[in-house]
């Protein structure tokens, strides 16, 4: 009987540990710098649940706006950032509304 309790306790601990690891893996962040009128990672692939953070390293304002309207930052001054968490798989094309030739894409698996 003590071995059975030990086995059950060990199995429960493994399930809890795996669950904690799964949560940690799902909560990831991916940075994208804005420099020289470009998104420094113009196309990235991330897992669902990933938060992407764009940071403006230029000396003029920029924005980040999804073509489909699913996310939209305010104008970001130098060193400002904007974050969005991608929860659903898909392809999210985006651009800077102040400089429409600045484009990027996030592919969510």
N, C-alpha and C positions, 0 to 999 in steps of 0.2 A: 504493500500500500504506500509506503514512503516513496518508493521509486516512481509510482504512478503520479503522485503529487508533484514530485520533482520534474517529471517529464511534462506534465501539464503546465507547471510554472515556467519551465524553460520555453515551451511552445508559446505561451502567452507573452513572455518577454521578447521573443523573436518577432512576433507580430507587432508589438508596440514599437520595437526598434525599427523594423522595416517601415512602419507607418511614419515615424519621425523622419527617417531618411527620405522617404518619398516626398514629404512636405518640403524638406530643405532643398531637394533637387528641383522641385517645381517652382520655387520662389527664386528665380534668377533675374539678374539685371544685365542689360547690354547697353554700353554707352556708344553714342555717335557724336562726334565733334563736327561742328560747322566751322569751316575754315576756308578762306579764299573763295567765297561764294560757291562752296560745294559742301555736300554732305559727305564726310570722309569715309563712310561705309555706304556707298550708294545702293547696295543690295545686300541684305542679310537674311539668314534663315534662322528662326528661333522656335523653341517649343511653346506650345500654348501655356499661358501663365507667366510668360516672361515680360518683365517691365523694360521698355526701351527708354533711355534718357538721352535727349538731344541737348547739347551744351553749345552755346554760341561763343566761339573764340574769335570771331571777327569784330572789327571796331564799328560796325553798323548793325542795326536791328535786322532780325530774320524771324520767320515764323515756320511752323510745321503744320501742314493741313493735309488730311487724307482726301484723295480724289472723291471717295464715296461719302465724305463728311463724317466719318465715324470718330475722328479726333481732330482737334484744332487748337493750337497754342495761341497765346497772345503774342504780340511783338516782343521778342526777347532782345534785350540789350546785351552788351558784352558781359560775359560770365553768367548770364541768366541761363536757366535750363527748363526743360519741359519733359515730363514723363507720362507714358501711357502704357497700361498693361494690356497685352494682347491675350484675350481669353478664348477666342474662337479661331480654328484653322482657316486659312485663306491667304490671299495675296492682297496686301495693302500698299497701294501706290500713294506717294505723298509728294508735296512740293512746298516751296516758300511762296506765300501769297504776295510778298513784296518783290520777289525776283523769280518769276515763274519758270525760268530755265533751270533753276535748282530743283532737281528731282531725286527721289529715292524710292526704295521698295523694301517692305518687310514681308517675308514669306513665313507664315506661321504653320507649323506641322502639328 
